[in-house]
């Protein structure tokens, strides 16, 4: 694993950031192309992206701060470290909020754009998790199984012991989710169904993978990790949204 991709003139370029940039760029291009195909206004994409990234960044950082509130009380300087410490779920929820506010401001159909964006989100996550693997973060629990990976000294993962590569499990899951959502989008019966399916399936997958995680810094709520606790609510919201979208579509057809 090589966390540092290369160095130029004193500047260090990390594999983690590079892969996230690729994932976001590909997701943006794919969403823009799909948006044009289905007749959505793609001229606002640049502005929408800024809202999504801005709120996503704040959400990811805020949820991380919540999970380490005890450490922050002891060392408030942690609040000024913007290079490390982000929680994916916070980024997702923050991005959703940003997208909703943007669509409401510009009088756009939020559910239509939500459906359009979520497959690209899953794709960006797939690349991001590979970046996590190279950085050593989000690692799994110690294992003696053949799938165990030993990270080098200096990695965020513990060195010298084999751990489950949960980052790669997550990456494969997110990539499969991307293709599934793209396929389902062609057969959906109502706006919001693709987004609902993303919330349902991602929450289930994340809940299961969390059982194999070994990085305790992600926080916990009782016997569940913070992400597992959030996954329960995301799953319920996904089911509720899917049901709402189907019923609304049926009523509109009757009218």
Secondary structure, DSSP 8 states (H G I E B T S, - for coil): --SEEEEETTEEEEHHHHHHHHHHHHHHHHHHHHHHHTT---TTHHHHHHHHHHHHHHHHHHHHHHHTHHHHHH-GGGGG--SS---HHHHHHHHHHHHHHHHHHTT--HHHHHHHHHHHHHHHHHHHHHHHHHHT-S-B-B--STT-B-B-TTSSS-BSS-B--HHHHHHHHHHHHHHHHHHHHTT-SSTTHHHHHHHHHHHHHHHHHHTTB--GGG-EETTEEHHHHHHHHHHHHHHHHHHHHHHHHHHHHH-
